[in-house]
Amino acid sequence: MILQLTAAVCMILGLQPGDPWPGDLDAAFQEALDSICIYREQLDFDRHWATSVHMADSSVLMGIQRIESLPLILEESLGVLTDYRSLESRQEGLQALHVAVTLLEEADSELREMLEGMPPGRVDSLVSAVPTLWMSEEDPLDWGGTLAGWGIAAVEGEEMDLDTLALLLESCPPPVTVSPEELLSCALALREADWPDELSVTLPGVTGTTATFCFDGPVRYVVGGRGRNTYNEDCPFELIIDLGGDDLYGDGVGGAFGPAGRRVSVVMDLDGDDRYSSTAPVSQGCGIMGTGGVIDLAGDDTWSAGDFSQGAGIMGQGFLIDLEGDDVHTAGTFAQGAGCMGTGLFYDGGGDDLRRVDLFGQGFGGPGGRGTLVDMQGSDCSLAGFRYSHAPLLPDDNQAMSQGFGMGLRPLIAGGIGLMADFGSGNDTYRAGVFGQGCSYFYSLGMLYDQGGQDSYQAAQYSQGSGIHLAAGCLWDGDGDDSYFSRNGPAQGSAHDLSTGFLVDGGGNDWYCSDGGQSLSLTNSATVFIDISGNDTYCGRGGGQGDARWSRGSSGAALFIDLADSDFYTGCGADSTFWTGGDYGAGIDLAATTPGGLEPQDPIGDPGSLDLDSLFSVASEWEVGPNRDRVLAHREELAARGREAVEYLLEEHLGTLSGLEVRAMELAFGENTEDVLELLLGGLDRIDSLTTREGGNLVYFLGKLEDLRAAAPLEGLLERDSLSAGLTVGVVRALGETGSTGSVPAVVGLASHPSERVRRECAVSLGLICDTSSAETLDLLAVDQSLAVRSAAERALEMLEEAAAEAAAAAEAEADAGTGGGEGE
């Protein structure tokens, strides 16, 4: 049965996904746009800049490029969820056992065929590399040792580069899946079946009585009795059915690891207050190149697991379905509805539950994956993070990357879709560290939906309907007096770096607090914040409430809308009025710091004694917190090595993807301009022999030298017919940074280029060169259909006017000085 969102569990007020927008919202939306002189479609300026990204999902791209599609994508995602509480058995009695076994045997056969059909060594590479993507460096799990215990030879060697990893992921076949709905239907029938008398027999890995068992066939099964049973890691059965009692499930139960021979593993517990406890990875509904699942029909259960558990699929399928009871779930990394190159589902049908995950869970989607957490009813507490530090940026906070979170591997591999959905009117608590609660990172989509109740959202940073680095985030709360707190931003319907953020609160007297949030658009992003009704309080600092910032020479867009009632603001907003935040940010409302001491610094060490590899490694770290002085000292030493360092950097690191490495290289190059210019210009002559990334970086570094001698060679590149749009953007940017007025004709010649990014860069560069001969071209670009191009041209024209005014003032001052003081006249 598909969820019908309009037929709520109880009386739910407020705006819900799928409801038509209120008429006054549409009018307010338009009025906000009119106040900043843009139209609706201009919110959708091009943000898909990393066009060579691997494995991009079409829904993710839509969410990044079309901000108003996010509520529609959320509605569609909710609409396909199954309400397992409403299922009825489709079989009778013991016939359901045959059906369940047949379903699993078919899946087992497909999995066997898939694994045997893969090239030698491919499986070992995949299972060695992909799970470790989601393990913190501080994770105590020895994954290589785990693989060895299963007879798998872990692939050793240096860390895999992203290009190779992308190809490896793309070679992974689609996961084999079993219908959880069909298996649950079998479990419901088996609960009502007439079973034979229970037997006391000795079975491996099983204690307690049994109704029946079978060792024949690819799917072996055991049916435990109605008393207390235990099932441990030595239990060989692919299907465990337990009729009742307060049972104990141990290490690895319900976990499938296909390459080791356990291709399917399913538990059906029909009654009892059970305990699931596993310190081993891959358990309690996890499938790695396999299908793992747990179905628990009733009871107040306690679940404790390590990494890869409780509804986790990696190149496979994992699901956990708990229909009833007040339950406690705790898990390590990649759990509670997590998917990467596969699907993970965590479903809770009811009860007041407590769940906690260390990292990457509670609705997490990695590359090629979809992770979903669904809770149908109850007042629940969801916790994520609290174990692995977000050092060096926020060393006292921990990463969560959970609660409706999607993540790609920047800058080459797109992420997936993470969804956390809570239905009913329970008073829920969501708490996450850094990254979570309808948030995403790099070509991914994260969504959090709560239908109603007095809910509390708390996070450390990057949260609550925010996209970060070419990503899309959405949070929708239907109703209730809710509180939203994020100590750092972007948060609460905000975005950073070519991303989108969307927050909707459908009703209630709400409280919002963030340092940088409530529709804050940073670095060429688009954001929308909507509160439908209620007496709300908005507390903010650091920007927000419809605040669009400039970056890279053009602006983003931000809209903040509060439709009704009496509201209180700190920040730029105010009750019953409208305002602007930057040139393309708008808000509309209808009707003390204690200085601390200097942060202690880590020892600098002896940079002068290091070889170039070691020196550059430290110079490329984050220069923040206690590591600041140490990194800066190593960067200075790198620059002091002169030509030797320059040649090393260009030979070994010209193709870098790392922004931190680029910072270190820029400082070294800036202190060795002559050597760098000579070598870069030489590289320009042989750019055809370089990789695309090396060529792009070479042009970038040339521009950063801001040397007029680079202008003519760069202009020569523009004469090539085969020059890609991406490299054209880089060359135009570099010409702008050189400031050569002689380059104006070359840049103007590209002002009608079909690529929006090229036209935008022309406007930015003409503004940097600041020559009056470009005014006519900038006037044309200022009416371009793209907001990015238009805003960049407007800014460039302002720069021309400012330069002209400064020149006139200087001329007037010089003339006054030339007249010699008029005192003698």
C-alpha positions in Angstrom: 0.0 0.0 0.0 1.4 3.4 -1.0 1.4 6.1 1.6 -1.4 8.6 1.1 0.1 11.8 2.5 -3.2 13.7 2.6 -4.8 10.9 4.8 -2.8 11.6 7.9 -2.4 9.3 10.8 -4.3 11.9 12.9 -5.5 15.4 12.3 -2.6 17.3 10.8 -2.8 20.9 10.0 -0.3 23.0 8.2 1.0 22.8 4.6 2.1 19.3 3.4 3.9 18.2 0.3 1.4 17.8 -2.5 -0.9 20.5 -1.2 -1.3 23.5 -3.5 0.7 26.6 -2.5 -1.5 29.1 -0.7 -2.5 32.0 -3.0 -0.9 34.6 -0.7 2.4 32.6 -0.8 2.6 32.8 -4.6 1.8 36.5 -4.5 4.5 37.0 -1.8 7.0 35.0 -3.8 6.4 37.2 -6.8 6.5 40.4 -4.8 9.9 39.4 -3.4 11.2 38.7 -6.9 9.9 42.0 -8.2 11.7 43.8 -5.4 15.0 42.7 -6.7 14.1 43.0 -10.3 14.4 39.3 -11.4 11.8 36.8 -12.6 11.2 33.3 -11.4 13.2 31.5 -14.0 16.3 33.5 -13.1 16.6 31.6 -9.8 17.7 28.7 -12.0 21.0 30.1 -13.3 23.5 27.4 -14.3 25.0 25.7 -11.2 26.1 22.5 -12.9 29.7 23.6 -13.3 31.5 20.2 -12.8 30.1 18.8 -16.1 32.6 15.9 -16.1 31.4 14.6 -12.8 30.8 10.8 -12.7 27.5 9.1 -11.9 25.3 12.2 -11.5 21.7 11.3 -10.7 19.0 13.1 -12.8 16.9 14.0 -9.7 20.0 15.4 -8.0 20.8 17.5 -11.1 17.2 18.7 -11.2 17.4 19.8 -7.5 20.7 21.7 -8.1 19.6 23.4 -11.3 15.8 24.1 -10.5 15.3 25.1 -6.9 11.5 25.0 -7.1 11.7 21.3 -8.1 12.9 20.3 -4.6 9.4 20.2 -3.0 8.2 18.2 -6.0 11.1 15.7 -5.7 10.3 15.4 -2.0 6.6 14.8 -2.8 7.5 12.1 -5.3 9.9 10.4 -2.9 7.3 10.3 -0.1 4.7 9.0 -2.5 6.5 5.8 -3.4 7.1 4.8 0.3 5.2 1.7 1.5 3.2 1.7 4.8 4.1 -1.8 5.9 1.6 -1.6 8.8 -1.3 -1.8 6.3 -0.1 -5.0 4.6 -2.1 -8.2 4.8 -0.8 -11.7 4.3 -1.1 -13.0 0.7 -0.5 -16.6 1.7 -2.0 -19.0 4.1 -0.1 -20.8 6.8 3.0 -22.8 6.1 2.7 -22.1 2.4 4.3 -18.8 3.2 7.5 -20.6 4.3 7.8 -22.1 0.8 7.2 -18.6 -0.8 9.8 -16.9 1.4 12.4 -19.6 0.6 11.7 -19.4 -3.1 12.1 -15.6 -3.1 15.5 -15.9 -1.4 16.6 -18.8 -3.6 15.9 -16.7 -6.7 17.9 -13.8 -5.3 20.7 -16.1 -4.3 20.9 -17.5 -7.8 21.0 -14.0 -9.4 23.7 -13.0 -6.9 25.8 -16.1 -7.6 25.5 -15.4 -11.4 26.4 -11.8 -10.9 29.5 -12.5 -8.8 30.7 -15.3 -11.0 30.3 -13.1 -14.1 32.6 -10.4 -12.8 36.3 -10.2 -14.0 38.9 -11.8 -11.7 40.0 -9.4 -8.9 37.1 -7.0 -9.5 35.1 -8.2 -6.6 38.1 -8.1 -4.3 38.8 -4.5 -5.4 35.2 -3.4 -4.8 34.8 -4.9 -1.4 38.2 -3.6 -0.3 37.6 -0.1 -1.5 33.9 0.8 -1.3 33.1 0.1 2.4 36.2 1.9 3.5 34.9 5.1 1.9 32.6 5.4 4.8 35.0 4.6 7.6 36.6 7.4 9.6 40.4 7.2 10.0 39.6 6.8 13.8 37.2 3.8 13.2 38.5 0.9 15.2 37.2 -1.7 12.7 40.0 -3.5 10.9 38.3 -4.0 7.6 41.2 -5.8 6.0 41.3 -8.3 8.9 37.5 -8.8 8.5 37.9 -9.6 4.8 40.7 -12.0 5.6 38.5 -13.8 8.1 36.0 -14.3 5.3 38.7 -15.6 3.0 38.8 -12.5 0.9 42.2 -11.1 -0.2 42.1 -7.4 0.6 43.6 -5.2 -2.1 46.7 -3.6 -0.6 48.6 -0.6 -1.8 48.3 3.2 -1.8 45.0 4.9 -1.5 43.0 4.7 -4.8 42.8 8.0 -6.7 39.4 9.3 -7.6 39.7 8.7 -11.3 40.3 5.0 -10.8 37.7 4.8 -8.1 35.1 6.4 -10.4 35.8 3.7 -13.1 35.6 1.0 -10.4 32.3 2.2 -9.1 30.9 2.5 -12.6 31.8 -1.1 -13.3 29.7 -2.3 -10.4 26.5 -4.1 -11.6 23.2 -3.0 -10.2 22.2 -4.6 -6.9 20.0 -7.7 -6.8 17.0 -7.0 -4.6 14.2 -8.9 -2.9 10.8 -7.3 -2.2 10.6 -6.5 1.6 6.8 -6.3 1.1 6.6 -9.9 -0.1 8.8 -11.1 2.7 6.7 -9.2 5.3 3.6 -10.7 3.8 5.1 -14.1 4.4 6.1 -13.2 8.0 2.5 -12.2 8.8 1.2 -15.5 7.4 3.8 -17.5 9.4 2.7 -15.8 12.6 -0.8 -17.3 12.2 0.4 -20.7 10.9 -0.1 -24.0 12.8 3.4 -25.3 13.6 4.3 -28.8 14.6 5.4 -29.6 18.1 8.6 -28.0 19.1 11.8 -30.1 19.2 14.9 -29.9 21.4 17.7 -30.6 18.9 21.3 -29.5 18.7 21.9 -27.1 15.8 25.0 -25.1 15.1 24.8 -21.6 16.4 21.2 -22.1 17.8 20.0 -22.7 21.4 16.4 -23.3 22.4 13.6 -25.3 20.8 12.8 -25.4 17.1 9.7 -26.1 15.1 11.5 -27.2 12.0 14.7 -26.7 10.1 16.3 -27.5 6.7 19.9 -27.9 5.6 19.1 -28.7 2.0 19.2 -26.2 -0.9 21.0 -22.9 -1.3 18.7 -21.3 1.3 18.9 -23.2 4.6 16.3 -22.3 7.2 15.5 -22.8 10.9 12.2 -22.0 12.7 12.8 -21.3 16.4 10.2 -22.0 19.0 8.1 -19.7 21.1 10.5 -19.7 24.1 13.8 -17.9 24.4 16.2 -18.7 21.6 19.7 -17.5 20.8 21.3 -17.3 17.4 25.0 -16.5 17.2 27.7 -16.1 14.5 28.0 -19.8 14.0 24.4 -20.1 12.9 24.6 -21.3 9.2 21.0 -20.6 8.2 20.2 -18.0 5.5 16.7 -17.7 6.8 15.9 -17.5 10.5 12.3 -17.5 11.6 11.5 -17.2 15.3 7.9 -17.7 16.6 8.2 -15.8 19.8 9.9 -15.3 23.1 12.6 -12.8 24.2 15.3 -13.8 21.9 19.0 -12.9 21.4 20.6 -12.4 18.0 24.4 -12.2 18.0 27.3 -11.3 15.7 26.6 -11.0 12.0 23.0 -12.3 12.2 20.9 -10.8 9.4 24.0 -9.7 7.4 24.9 -10.8 3.9 28.3 -10.6 2.4 28.0 -12.2 -1.0 31.7 -12.8 -1.9 32.1 -14.9 1.2 29.2 -17.2 0.2 26.5 -15.7 2.4 24.6 -14.0 -0.5 21.3 -13.7 1.4 20.5 -13.5 5.1 17.1 -12.7 6.5 15.6 -12.8 10.0 11.9 -12.9 10.7 11.0 -12.4 14.4 7.3 -12.8 15.0 6.9 -11.7 18.6 8.8 -11.0 21.8 11.0 -8.3 23.4 14.2 -9.2 21.7 17.8 -8.2 21.9 19.9 -7.8 18.8 23.6 -7.4 19.6 26.5 -7.5 17.2 30.0 -6.2 17.5 30.9 -7.6 14.1 30.3 -5.6 11.0 27.7 -6.5 8.4 24.7 -7.4 10.5 21.0 -6.7 11.3 19.9 -6.0 7.8 23.0 -5.3 5.8 23.8 -6.5 2.3 27.3 -6.1 0.7 27.0 -7.6 -2.7 24.1 -9.5 -1.2 20.7 -9.0 0.4 20.4 -8.8 4.2 17.2 -8.1 6.1 15.5 -8.2 9.5 11.7 -8.1 10.0 10.5 -7.8 13.6 6.7 -7.8 13.9 6.3 -6.9 17.6 7.9 -6.2 21.0 10.0 -3.6 22.7 13.4 -4.5 21.2 16.9 -3.4 21.8 19.3 -3.2 18.9 23.1 -2.7 19.1 25.4 -3.0 16.1 28.7 -1.9 14.7 29.5 -0.6 11.2 27.3 -1.6 8.2 24.1 -2.5 9.9 20.4 -1.9 10.5 19.3 -1.3 6.9 22.5 -0.8 4.9 23.2 -1.7 1.3 26.6 -1.4 -0.3 26.5 -2.8 -3.9 23.5 -4.7 -2.5 20.3 -4.4 -0.5 19.8 -4.0 3.3 16.5 -3.5 5.2 15.3 -3.4 8.7 11.5 -3.4 9.3 10.3 -3.0 12.9 6.5 -2.8 13.0 5.7 -2.2 16.6 7.2 -1.4 20.0 9.2 1.2 21.9 12.7 0.3 20.6 16.3 1.4 21.1 18.6 1.3 18.1 22.3 2.1 18.3 24.8 1.5 15.4 28.2 2.5 14.1 29.0 3.8 10.7 26.8 3.4 7.6 23.6 2.2 9.2 19.9 2.9 9.8 18.9 3.4 6.2 22.2 3.9 4.2 23.0 3.1 0.6 26.0 3.3 -1.7 25.7 1.6 -5.1 22.7 0.0 -3.5 19.7 0.6 -1.2 19.3 0.8 2.5 15.9 1.0 4.3 15.2 1.5 7.9 11.4 1.4 8.7 9.8 1.8 12.1 6.0 1.4 12.2 5.3 2.9 15.7 6.4 3.4 19.2 8.5 6.0 21.0 11.9 5.1 19.8 15.5 6.1 20.4 18.0 5.7 17.6 21.6 6.7 17.4 24.2 6.3 14.6 27.9 7.3 14.6 28.2 8.4 11.0 26.6 8.1 7.6 23.1 6.9 8.5 19.5 7.6 9.2 18.7 8.2 5.6 22.1 8.5 3.9 22.8 8.2 0.1 26.4 7.8 -1.2 27.4 7.4 -4.9 24.9 5.4 -6.8 22.9 4.8 -3.6 19.7 5.6 -1.9 19.2 5.5 1.9 15.8 5.9 3.5 14.6 6.0 7.1 10.9 6.0 7.6 9.1 6.4 11.0 5.4 6.2 10.9 4.3 7.2 14.4 5.5 8.1 17.9 7.6 10.7 19.7 11.1 9.7 18.6 14.7 10.8 19.4 17.2 10.6 16.6 20.8 11.2 17.3 23.7 11.3 14.8 27.4 12.0 15.3 29.2 12.3 18.7 32.2 10.1 17.8 34.4 11.4 15.0 35.7 14.9 15.2 35.3 17.4 12.3 38.9 18.4 12.7 40.6 20.6 11.8 37.7 22.9 10.9 35.5 22.3 14.0 37.7 20.0 16.2 35.3 20.2 19.1 32.3 19.1 17.0 31.7 15.7 15.4 30.6 14.7 12.0 27.1 13.3 11.5 26.4 13.2 7.8 23.1 11.7 8.6 19.3 12.4 8.9 18.5 12.8 5.3 22.0 13.4 3.9 23.5 12.8 0.5 27.2 12.8 -0.2 29.5 12.6 -3.2 33.2 12.4 -3.4 34.4 15.8 -4.4 35.5 16.8 -7.0 34.8 13.8 -9.4 32.1 11.4 -8.2 28.5 12.4 -7.6 26.5 11.2 -4.6 23.1 9.8 -4.1 19.9 10.6 -2.3 19.2 10.4 1.4 15.7 10.7 2.9 14.5 10.7 6.5 10.7 10.8 6.8 8.6 11.0 9.9 4.8 10.7 9.7 2.2 11.4 12.4 2.1 14.0 15.1 4.8 12.8 17.5 7.0 15.3 19.3 10.3 14.4 17.7 13.9 15.3 18.5 16.6 15.5 15.9 20.2 16.1 16.9 23.2 16.0 14.6 26.7 17.2 14.6 28.2 18.6 11.3 26.2 17.9 8.1 22.7 16.6 8.6 19.0 17.1 8.6 18.1 17.6 5.0 21.6 18.5 3.9 23.9 17.3 1.1 27.5 17.6 -0.2 28.7 17.5 -3.8 26.2 16.4 -6.5 23.8 14.8 -4.0 20.4 15.4 -2.5 19.4 15.2 1.2 15.8 15.5 2.4 14.2 15.5 5.8 10.4 15.5 6.2 8.4 15.6 9.4 4.6 15.6 9.1 3.7 17.3 12.4 4.3 17.6 16.2 6.4 19.9 18.4 9.7 19.0 16.9 13.2 20.1 17.8 16.1 20.2 15.4 19.6 20.8 16.6 22.9 20.7 14.7 26.4 22.1 14.7 26.8 23.2 11.1 25.6 22.6 7.5 22.1 21.5 8.3 18.3 21.9 8.0 17.6 22.2 4.3 21.0 23.2 3.0 23.2 22.2 0.0 27.0 22.5 0.2 29.3 22.4 -2.8 27.1 21.8 -5.9 24.4 20.0 -4.0 20.7 20.3 -2.9 19.1 20.2 0.5 15.5 20.3 1.6 13.7 20.3 5.0 9.9 20.3 5.2 8.1 20.3 8.6 4.3 20.2 8.1 3.0 21.6 11.4 3.7 22.2 15.1 5.6 24.6 17.3 9.1 23.7 16.3 12.5 24.9 17.2 15.5 25.0 14.8 19.0 25.5 16.1 22.3 25.4 14.2 25.3 26.9 15.9 27.0 27.5 12.6 25.8 28.0 9.1 25.0 27.7 6.3 21.7 26.3 7.8 18.0 26.6 7.7 17.3 26.9 3.9 20.7 28.1 2.9 23.4 27.0 0.5 27.1 27.4 -0.4 29.0 27.0 -3.6 26.6 26.6 -6.6 24.0 24.8 -4.5 20.4 25.0 -3.5 18.7 25.1 -0.1 15.0 24.9 0.6 13.2 25.0 4.0 9.4 25.0 4.4 7.6 25.1 7.8 3.8 24.6 7.3 2.5 26.0 10.5 3.0 26.6 14.2 4.8 29.1 16.4 8.4 28.4 15.5 11.8 29.4 16.8 14.8 29.7 14.5 18.4 30.4 15.5 21.6 30.2 13.5 24.9 31.9 12.8 24.5 32.2 9.1 21.1 30.9 8.0 17.4 31.4 7.2 18.0 31.8 3.4 21.6 32.7 3.2 23.0 32.2 -0.3 26.8 32.0 -0.5 29.1 31.6 -3.5 26.6 31.6 -6.4 23.8 29.6 -4.8 20.0 29.9 -4.7 18.0 29.6 -1.5 14.3 29.7 -0.4 12.9 29.8 3.1 9.1 29.7 3.7 7.2 29.8 6.9 3.4 29.6 6.3 2.0 30.7 9.6 2.5 31.3 13.3 4.1 33.7 15.7 7.7 33.0 14.9 11.0 34.1 16.3 14.1 34.5 14.0 17.5 34.9 15.7 20.5 35.2 13.5 23.9 36.6 13.0 26.5 36.2 10.3 24.0 36.9 7.5 20.7 35.4 6.4 17.0 36.1 6.2 17.1 36.5 2.5 20.7 37.4 2.0 22.5 36.8 -1.3 26.2 37.2 -1.5 28.6 37.9 -4.4 31.4 35.5 -5.4 33.5 34.9 -8.5 32.2 38.2 -9.9 28.5 37.4 -9.9 25.6 37.0 -7.4 23.5 34.3 -6.1 19.8 34.6 -5.1 17.9 34.3 -1.8 14.3 34.5 -0.9 12.8 34.6 2.7 9.0 34.6 3.1 6.9 34.6 6.3 3.2 34.8 5.5 1.3 35.6 8.6 1.0 36.5 12.3 3.3 38.4 14.7 7.0 37.7 14.3 10.2 38.8 16.0 13.5 39.2 14.2 17.1 39.9 14.9 19.1 40.4 11.8 17.9 42.2 8.7 14.3 41.1 8.8 11.3 42.8 10.5 7.7 42.1 11.1 5.1 43.1 8.5 7.4 44.6 5.9 9.8 43.7 3.1 13.6 44.2 2.8 16.5 43.3 0.6 19.7 41.5 1.5 22.3 42.2 -1.1 21.5 43.0 -4.7 19.6 39.8 -5.3 18.3 38.7 -1.9 14.9 39.6 -0.6 12.7 39.1 2.5 9.0 39.7 3.0 6.9 39.3 6.1 3.1 39.8 5.6 0.7 41.0 8.4 27.6 40.2 23.7 30.9 38.1 22.7 33.5 37.4 25.3 37.0 37.6 23.7 39.0 34.5 24.3 42.8 34.1 24.6 45.0 33.2 21.7 44.5 29.6 20.6 47.6 27.5 21.6 49.5 26.4 18.5 51.0 23.0 17.6 54.8 22.8 17.5 56.1 24.0 14.1 58.9 21.5 13.9 61.8 21.9 11.5 60.5 22.6 8.0 64.0 23.2 6.7 65.1 19.6 7.3 62.3 18.0 5.3 62.4 16.7 1.7 60.0 18.3 -0.8 57.4 15.6 -0.5 57.2 15.8 3.2 57.4 19.6 3.2 54.6 19.9 0.7 52.4 17.4 2.6 52.4 19.6 5.6 52.1 22.8 3.6 48.9 21.4 2.1 47.1 20.9 5.3 44.4 23.2 6.7 45.9 26.3 8.2 43.3 26.6 11.0 43.1 26.3 14.7 46.3 25.0 16.5 47.7 23.9 13.1 47.8 27.5 11.6 51.4 28.5 12.5 52.8 25.1 11.6 51.3 25.1 8.1 52.2 28.7 7.3 55.8 28.0 8.4 56.0 25.0 6.0 54.5 27.1 3.2 57.1 29.8 3.7 59.9 27.2 3.6 58.4 25.7 0.4 58.5 29.2 -1.2 62.0 29.8 0.0 63.3 26.7 -1.9 62.9 28.7 -5.1 63.2 27.1 -8.5 63.8 23.6 -7.1 60.4 23.8 -5.4 58.7 25.3 -8.4 59.9 22.6 -10.7 58.9 19.9 -8.2 55.4 21.4 -7.9 54.8 21.6 -11.6 56.2 18.2 -12.3 54.5 16.3 -9.5 51.3 18.3 -8.7 50.2 20.3 -11.7 47.2 18.0 -12.0 46.1 18.3 -8.4 42.4 18.2 -7.4 43.1 19.5 -3.9 42.2 23.1 -3.0 44.6 22.9 -0.1 47.5 21.9 -2.4 46.6 24.8 -4.7 46.8 27.3 -1.8 50.3 26.1 -0.9 51.4 26.2 -4.6 50.0 29.7 -5.1 52.1 31.0 -2.2 55.2 29.4 -3.5 54.6 30.7 -7.0 53.9 34.2 -5.8 57.4 34.3 -4.2 59.1 33.0 -7.3 57.4 34.9 -10.1 60.1 34.9 -12.7 60.8 31.1 -12.5 57.1 30.3 -12.5 56.3 32.5 -15.4 59.1 31.0 -17.5 58.0 27.4 -16.7 54.3 28.0 -17.1 54.7 29.7 -20.5 56.8 26.8 -21.6 54.0 24.5 -20.5 51.6 26.6 -22.4 53.5 25.7 -25.6 52.9 22.0 -25.0 49.4 22.2 -23.5 48.1 19.7 -26.0 50.3 17.0 -24.3 48.8 17.8 -20.9 45.7 16.3 -19.3 42.6 18.4 -19.2 43.1 19.0 -15.5 46.8 19.9 -15.9 46.0 22.3 -18.6 43.3 24.0 -16.6 45.5 24.4 -13.6 48.4 25.8 -15.7 46.1 28.5 -17.0 44.8 29.2 -13.5 48.3 29.7 -12.1 49.2 31.9 -15.0 46.3 34.2 -14.1 47.2 34.3 -10.5 50.6 35.7 -11.3 48.8 38.9 -12.5 51.7 39.4 -15.0 51.1 41.3 -18.3 53.6 39.1 -20.0 51.2 36.2 -19.8 48.4 38.0 -21.7 49.6 37.5 -25.3 50.3 33.7 -25.0 46.9 33.3 -23.3 45.1 35.2 -26.1 46.8 32.8 -28.5 44.9 29.9 -26.9 41.6 31.5 -27.6 42.3 31.4 -31.3 42.0 27.6 -31.2 38.7 26.2 -32.6 38.9 23.1 -30.5 39.2 24.9 -27.1 36.6 23.5 -24.7 34.2 25.8 -22.9 35.8 24.9 -19.5 39.3 25.8 -20.6 37.9 28.9 -22.4 36.4 30.0 -19.0 39.8 29.5 -17.4 41.7 31.5 -20.1 39.2 34.4 -19.9 39.5 34.5 -16.2 43.3 34.5 -16.4 43.2 37.4 -18.9 41.1 39.4 -16.5 43.5 38.8 -13.7 46.5 40.0 -15.7 44.6 43.3 -16.2 45.9 43.8 -19.7 43.8 46.4 -21.6 45.2 44.9 -24.8 43.2 41.8 -24.0 39.9 43.5 -24.1 39.2 42.7 -27.8 39.9 39.0 -27.3 37.5 38.9 -24.3 34.8 41.0 -26.0 34.9 38.6 -28.9 33.6 35.8 -26.7 30.7 37.9 -25.2 28.1 36.1 -27.4 29.5 32.6 -26.7 26.7 30.0 -26.3 28.1 28.9 -22.9 26.6 30.9 -20.0 29.7 30.3 -18.0 31.9 31.8 -20.7 29.7 34.9 -21.1 29.7 35.3 -17.3 33.4 35.1 -17.1 33.7 37.7 -19.9 31.8 40.1 -17.8 33.8 39.4 -14.7 37.1 39.8 -16.5 36.1 43.0 -18.3 35.3 44.4 -14.9 38.7 43.4 -13.6 40.5 45.0 -16.6 38.3 48.0 -16.2 38.7 49.6 -19.6 36.0 52.0 -20.9 36.1 50.4 -24.3 34.3 47.4 -22.9 31.2 49.4 -21.7 29.1 48.7 -24.8 29.7 45.0 -24.5 28.9 45.1 -20.8 25.6 46.9 -21.5 24.6 44.0 -23.7 25.6 41.4 -21.1 23.6 43.3 -18.5 20.4 42.2 -20.2 21.5 38.6 -20.7 18.8 36.0 -19.9 21.1 34.4 -17.3 21.1 36.0 -13.8 24.8 35.0 -13.4 25.8 36.8 -16.6 23.5 39.8 -15.9 24.7 40.4 -12.3 28.3 40.0 -13.3 27.9 42.6 -16.1 26.1 45.0 -13.7 28.9 44.7 -11.2 31.5 45.3 -14.0 29.7 48.4 -15.1 29.7 49.7 -11.5 33.5 49.1 -11.4 33.9 51.1 -14.6 31.9 54.0 -13.1 33.9 53.9 -9.9 37.2 53.9 -11.8 36.0 56.9 -13.9 35.0 58.8 -10.8 38.3 58.1 -9.1 40.2 59.2 -12.2 38.1 62.4 -12.4 38.7 63.2 -8.8 42.5 62.6 -9.2 42.6 64.8 -12.2 40.7 67.6 -10.4 43.1 67.3 -7.4 46.1 67.5 -9.8 44.7 70.5 -11.5 44.1 72.2 -8.1 47.7 71.5 -7.1 49.0 72.9 -10.5 47.3 76.2 -9.9 49.6 76.7 -6.9 47.6 78.1 -3.9 45.4 81.0 -4.7 46.5 82.9 -1.6 48.6 85.4 -3.6 45.8 86.5 -5.8 
